[in-house]
Amino acid sequence: MEYWNELYTEIAEKIKTNLPAIKWVDLWHEQVSYLTDELPFPAPAVFIGFNTLNVEDKGVLVQDCNVQIDMYLFYETFSDTYLGSYNQGRALDFLTELTGLNALFHGKSGENYSPMRKIDMRREDSGGAGNLYRISFECLITDYSAQHLFVEVQNENAEVEICRGEISNSRQDEEPVFDLGY
């Protein structure tokens, strides 16, 4: 993966292509907590969040990231879910979409991520606005973004002053920030 937006776009497009009932896909920033303040979005909606669980340096400006990808399914319904209710089927449609998210990503890989593994699924507080469930996956991502965004250049117009004498190095006894394995 060269840029994090590539990962988000790949996941979002996969959801829109394979789960036609989902009307909105977006990055997660707790939209359902601020329904009166946020721009309205149609439901059902899926919001995607990323968290790194651990990171291992693989080389100069390249890292393997163990990433948790959270998918929040928001489904607005006023139907009753109790067994035998008149409109129970409509009320439980969100579980069908949640199952679809699991089937779409669990054990599957993409261009920018290794096979995902479901690690959690739970109901989240939506402030009474609808059903909000989070399904979390874990996967490995090789992150080349720093390598592609960093460009080392020579500045021929830069002035360098050379001073002779003792040099103080206050970091002499500290551990190095990066171990490049040389």
C-alpha positions as CSV (number, residue, x, y, z in Angstrom):
1,M,0.0,0.0,0.0
2,E,1.4,3.3,-1.0
3,Y,-1.3,5.6,0.5
4,W,-3.9,5.1,3.1
5,N,-6.6,6.5,0.8
6,E,-6.0,3.6,-1.5
7,L,-6.9,1.2,1.3
8,Y,-10.1,3.1,2.2
9,T,-11.1,3.4,-1.5
10,E,-10.6,-0.3,-2.1
11,I,-12.7,-1.3,0.9
12,A,-15.4,1.3,0.2
13,E,-15.7,0.3,-3.5
14,K,-16.0,-3.4,-2.5
15,I,-18.9,-2.6,-0.1
16,K,-20.7,-0.5,-2.7
17,T,-20.3,-3.1,-5.4
18,N,-21.2,-6.2,-3.4
19,L,-23.8,-4.8,-0.9
20,P,-26.3,-2.8,-3.0
21,A,-28.6,-2.2,0.0
22,I,-25.8,0.0,1.6
23,K,-26.6,3.6,0.6
24,W,-23.6,5.4,2.1
25,V,-20.0,4.6,2.8
26,D,-17.7,7.0,4.6
27,L,-14.8,7.3,7.0
28,W,-15.8,7.0,10.6
29,H,-15.8,10.1,12.7
30,E,-18.7,9.3,15.0
31,Q,-21.3,10.7,12.6
32,V,-24.2,9.0,14.4
33,S,-23.4,10.8,17.6
34,Y,-24.0,14.2,16.0
35,L,-27.0,13.5,13.7
36,T,-28.5,16.9,14.3
37,D,-25.1,18.6,13.6
38,E,-23.8,16.4,10.8
39,L,-24.8,16.6,7.2
40,P,-27.6,14.0,6.7
41,F,-26.6,10.7,5.2
42,P,-28.9,7.9,3.9
43,A,-29.2,4.6,5.8
44,P,-28.2,1.9,5.8
45,A,-24.7,3.3,6.0
46,V,-21.2,1.8,6.6
47,F,-18.5,3.9,8.2
48,I,-14.8,2.7,8.1
49,G,-12.2,3.3,10.8
50,F,-8.5,2.3,10.9
51,N,-6.3,1.6,14.0
52,T,-2.8,0.2,14.0
53,L,-2.3,-2.6,16.6
54,N,1.5,-2.9,16.1
55,V,4.1,-1.8,13.6
56,E,7.3,-3.5,12.5
57,D,10.0,-1.7,10.5
58,K,10.9,-3.7,7.3
59,G,13.4,-1.4,5.8
60,V,14.1,2.2,5.1
61,L,10.7,4.0,5.3
62,V,8.7,0.7,4.9
63,Q,6.6,-0.9,7.7
64,D,4.4,-3.9,8.2
65,C,1.4,-2.7,10.1
66,N,-1.0,-5.0,11.9
67,V,-4.2,-3.0,11.4
68,Q,-7.7,-3.2,12.9
69,I,-10.3,-2.1,10.4
70,D,-13.7,-1.3,12.1
71,M,-16.8,-1.2,10.0
72,Y,-19.8,0.5,11.6
73,L,-23.1,-0.5,10.2
74,F,-25.8,2.1,10.9
75,Y,-29.4,1.0,10.1
76,E,-32.3,3.3,10.9
77,T,-35.5,1.4,11.7
78,F,-38.5,1.9,13.8
79,S,-39.7,-1.6,13.2
80,D,-40.0,-4.1,16.1
81,T,-37.5,-6.9,16.4
82,Y,-39.3,-9.0,18.9
83,L,-40.2,-12.6,17.8
84,G,-43.5,-12.7,16.0
85,S,-43.8,-8.9,15.5
86,Y,-45.7,-7.8,12.4
87,N,-42.6,-6.2,10.7
88,Q,-39.9,-8.3,12.3
89,G,-38.4,-9.2,8.9
90,R,-37.8,-5.5,8.0
91,A,-36.4,-4.8,11.5
92,L,-33.9,-7.6,11.2
93,D,-32.6,-6.6,7.7
94,F,-29.6,-4.9,9.4
95,L,-28.4,-8.4,10.5
96,T,-28.5,-9.5,6.9
97,E,-26.2,-6.5,6.0
98,L,-23.9,-7.2,8.9
99,T,-23.6,-10.9,7.8
100,G,-22.9,-9.6,4.3
101,L,-20.0,-7.4,5.6
102,N,-18.6,-10.4,7.4
103,A,-18.8,-12.7,4.3
104,L,-17.3,-10.0,2.1
105,F,-14.2,-9.4,4.2
106,H,-13.5,-12.3,6.6
107,G,-10.8,-14.6,5.2
108,K,-10.5,-12.4,2.1
109,S,-7.6,-10.3,0.9
110,G,-7.3,-7.3,-1.4
111,E,-4.8,-5.4,-3.4
112,N,-3.8,-3.3,-0.3
113,Y,-4.4,-5.8,2.5
114,S,-3.7,-9.4,3.5
115,P,-6.6,-11.8,4.4
116,M,-8.8,-10.2,7.0
117,R,-9.8,-12.0,10.2
118,K,-12.9,-11.0,12.2
119,I,-11.8,-10.2,15.7
120,D,-14.9,-8.6,17.2
121,M,-18.6,-7.7,16.6
122,R,-20.7,-5.7,19.0
123,R,-23.5,-3.3,19.3
124,E,-22.5,0.4,19.7
125,D,-24.4,3.2,21.3
126,S,-26.2,5.3,18.7
127,G,-28.0,7.6,21.1
128,G,-31.3,5.9,20.3
129,A,-31.2,6.9,16.6
130,G,-31.1,3.5,15.1
131,N,-29.1,0.2,15.1
132,L,-25.4,0.7,15.1
133,Y,-23.1,-2.4,15.1
134,R,-19.3,-2.5,14.7
135,I,-17.6,-5.5,13.1
136,S,-13.8,-5.4,13.4
137,F,-11.3,-7.1,11.3
138,E,-7.5,-7.5,11.6
139,C,-5.1,-7.7,8.7
140,L,-1.5,-7.0,7.7
141,I,-0.7,-4.0,5.5
142,T,2.8,-3.2,4.2
143,D,3.0,0.6,4.3
144,Y,5.2,2.2,1.7
145,S,3.6,5.7,2.1
146,A,6.6,7.3,3.8
147,Q,8.9,6.0,1.1
148,H,6.7,7.4,-1.7
149,L,6.0,10.7,-0.1
150,F,9.6,11.4,1.0
151,V,11.9,12.8,-1.7
152,E,15.5,13.5,-0.9
153,V,16.9,16.4,-2.9
154,Q,20.2,18.2,-3.2
155,N,20.0,21.9,-2.7
156,E,23.0,23.4,-4.5
157,N,22.2,26.9,-3.1
158,A,22.4,25.8,0.5
159,E,25.3,27.3,2.5
160,V,27.3,25.1,4.8
161,E,29.6,26.5,7.4
162,I,32.4,24.2,8.7
163,C,33.6,25.0,12.2
164,R,36.7,23.4,13.6
165,G,36.7,22.4,17.3
166,E,35.0,20.0,19.7
167,I,31.5,18.8,18.9
168,S,29.1,18.1,21.7
169,N,26.8,15.2,21.1
170,S,24.1,15.1,23.8
171,R,22.5,12.0,22.3
172,Q,25.6,9.9,22.6
173,D,24.2,7.7,25.4
174,E,20.7,7.4,24.1
175,E,19.2,4.5,22.1
176,P,18.9,5.2,18.4
177,V,15.5,6.2,17.2
178,F,15.6,3.7,14.3
179,D,17.5,0.5,14.0
180,L,18.1,-0.1,10.3
181,G,19.9,-3.4,10.9
182,Y,23.2,-2.3,9.4
